[in-house]
Amino acid sequence: MTAIEAEQLTRSFRRRGKAVEAVRGIDLQVAEGEVFGFLGPNGAGKTTTVRMLATLLQPDSGRVRVAGCELPGQTRQARRLIGYVGQAGGADDGMPVLDNLILQARLNGLGRAEARREAERALTAVGLLDVADRLPRTLSGGQRRRVALALGLVHRPRVLFLDEPTLGLDPAARAALWEEIRALRVSGTTVFLTTHYLEEADALCDRVGIIDQGRIVASGTPADLKRGISGDSVTVSVGERGGERVKEALERLPCVREVRETPGAVRVYVDNGAEAVPVLVRALDEQGVRAASIAVESAGLDDVFLKHTGSSLRMSRAAGEERPETGASSYAA
Ligand SMILES: Nc1ncnc2c1ncn2[C@@H]1O[C@H](COP(=O)(O)OP(=O)(O)OP(=O)(O)O)[C@@H](O)[C@H]1O
């Protein structure tokens, strides 16, 4: 059965008197029990989409059906069946972790005893029962993120929305959260997560939708998406300038299938990276171009991203592109 269905969703905002088209006609379907990743750069429209799917924002046009409920007509029923964990997390710092969860469960209509039971179950599920009596502000960033996850899970939602669940976490905390998400999948919960971490989409998701400038530009399993880009990618770092010359020097070579410029580097697609590198180095030498570094990899999701959007997600992160403050609010259905 389909857990999430959207047809031709659109949403604009007004900013300084101008219309910003955040979402421009999105269609998607997520099957029950699937982990679906929504991958895109800053400002692509991920949060706007996830908030519309999770009943938190009204679309300008289009249709949403989630957990069997048609929106906006069946919003109340839908909220009982879905959970939402926003970027800001949702815990109240003035009360201990367990009380936060009990309150959340009560808000979802559970009786006192059941709310306590479910709160303890959710904390156990995210490995935090030992901090039940602590105030959220005394916890580490990773622990606070897991409290937010528990808040989204306390009423056993069938569909869980996670907006950038691991943003800013260190690798160990991220790995711990990935395990929680994998466990949710095993329990049959449908998970819709937004991310701009390629590795996260690759490691966790059954299917991925790539969003850019408010539109889905590609979707499929990570393996299917990568299959469309077989071979190796060679990244030639050239600094701020010089990309154009490198591109010119390399795109004529018979072993080169395609060349794309990204900020500070040129990505070259070849069948066999190890064989191509000496040829590329010679060609650069002949043109008097010096590369800062050359790296060979199997083509991955970033290459899929580059192909469909014309920009590299990894390179834009490396170039220090910071995310704007979104002020996202948090809510657990
Ligand atoms: N409330 C708002 N008012 C005005 N503009 C908005 C509002 N919310 C989002 N936008 C704009 O809509 C576009 C999409 O934003 P959105 O937050 O959905 O992107 P995103 O992919 O989630 O980005 P990020 O990864 O930075 O969270 C951006 O240009 C953003 O500035």
PDBQT file of the ligand as one rigid body, heavy atoms in Angstrom, charges set to zero:
ROOT
HETATM    1  N1  LIG A 401       8.431  31.050   5.339  1.00  0.00    +0.000 N 
HETATM    2  C1  LIG A 401       9.127  31.378   4.261  1.00  0.00    +0.000 A 
HETATM    3  N2  LIG A 401       9.109  32.650   3.776  1.00  0.00    +0.000 NA
HETATM    4  C2  LIG A 401       9.805  32.989   2.678  1.00  0.00    +0.000 A 
HETATM    5  N3  LIG A 401      10.559  32.134   1.964  1.00  0.00    +0.000 NA
HETATM    6  C3  LIG A 401      10.621  30.857   2.389  1.00  0.00    +0.000 A 
HETATM    7  C4  LIG A 401       9.922  30.416   3.562  1.00  0.00    +0.000 A 
HETATM    8  N4  LIG A 401      10.182  29.092   3.733  1.00  0.00    +0.000 NA
HETATM    9  C5  LIG A 401      11.009  28.734   2.728  1.00  0.00    +0.000 A 
HETATM   10  N5  LIG A 401      11.263  29.787   1.920  1.00  0.00    +0.000 N 
HETATM   11  C6  LIG A 401      12.113  29.789   0.705  1.00  0.00    +0.000 C 
HETATM   12  O1  LIG A 401      11.698  28.703  -0.108  1.00  0.00    +0.000 OA
HETATM   13  C7  LIG A 401      12.821  28.049  -0.675  1.00  0.00    +0.000 C 
HETATM   14  C8  LIG A 401      12.845  26.589  -0.239  1.00  0.00    +0.000 C 
HETATM   15  O2  LIG A 401      13.109  26.529   1.156  1.00  0.00    +0.000 OA
HETATM   16  P1  LIG A 401      13.158  25.158   1.987  1.00  0.00    +0.000 P 
HETATM   17  O3  LIG A 401      13.404  25.511   3.418  1.00  0.00    +0.000 OA
HETATM   18  O4  LIG A 401      11.963  24.338   1.672  1.00  0.00    +0.000 OA
HETATM   19  O5  LIG A 401      14.441  24.452   1.352  1.00  0.00    +0.000 OA
HETATM   20  P2  LIG A 401      15.305  23.255   1.912  1.00  0.00    +0.000 P 
HETATM   21  O6  LIG A 401      15.629  22.395   0.746  1.00  0.00    +0.000 OA
HETATM   22  O7  LIG A 401      14.622  22.610   3.060  1.00  0.00    +0.000 OA
HETATM   23  O8  LIG A 401      16.602  24.003   2.400  1.00  0.00    +0.000 OA
HETATM   24  P3  LIG A 401      17.530  23.712   3.670  1.00  0.00    +0.000 P 
HETATM   25  O9  LIG A 401      18.341  22.495   3.314  1.00  0.00    +0.000 OA
HETATM   26  O10 LIG A 401      18.355  24.953   3.725  1.00  0.00    +0.000 OA
HETATM   27  O11 LIG A 401      16.634  23.527   4.852  1.00  0.00    +0.000 OA
HETATM   28  C9  LIG A 401      14.032  28.845  -0.234  1.00  0.00    +0.000 C 
HETATM   29  O12 LIG A 401      14.312  29.796  -1.236  1.00  0.00    +0.000 OA
HETATM   30  C10 LIG A 401      13.565  29.507   1.036  1.00  0.00    +0.000 C 
HETATM   31  O13 LIG A 401      14.281  30.685   1.278  1.00  0.00    +0.000 OA
ENDROOT
TORSDOF 0
